[in-house]
Amino acid sequence: MLTVGNKLPAFRLTSVVGLEKNKEFQEIAQDTYPGRWLVLFLWPMDFTFICPTEIAEFGRRNQDFIDRDAQVLGASTDTHFVHLAWRKNHPT
């Protein structure tokens, strides 16, 4: 189990980074954000009745994390295509 201060193991994933056509996805890895704290949060699935509030709140507070040299990374069991669909339905 990882805790605060542990290093993330090596990973390489396709991430949803925006809504602009043909620029929605980007491959990210553990070293994509050098010199920044990585804040990882997980949820079971995008289109559930509980998780959208937490996902949206991380989005609203993103600048607070950036101001503290931290990058928020969220993940679920869904594919990047499902993440994009959720972002299109919940753009804030």
C-alpha positions, 0 to 999 in steps of 0.5 A: 500500500502506498502512503504519503511520501512513497514514490509511485511505481512506474506507469504509462497511461492515456489521460484525458487532458481537455475537450478540444477536438483531436487534443483530448488525450495525452500519454502520461507517466510517473515522470510527466510532472517533474518536481511536483507532488502527485496527488492521486485520487481514485473512484470506482466509475465515472457515471455513478451517483456518488463520485461526480461531486468529488471529481468536480470538487477536485476540478474546482480546487485544481488551482489550489493544488497548482499553487502548491506545486502539486498535480492532481491525477484521478483514475477509475476502472473506466477507459479514457473514452468514458472519462472523456464522455463524463467530462463532456457531460460535466465540463466544470 
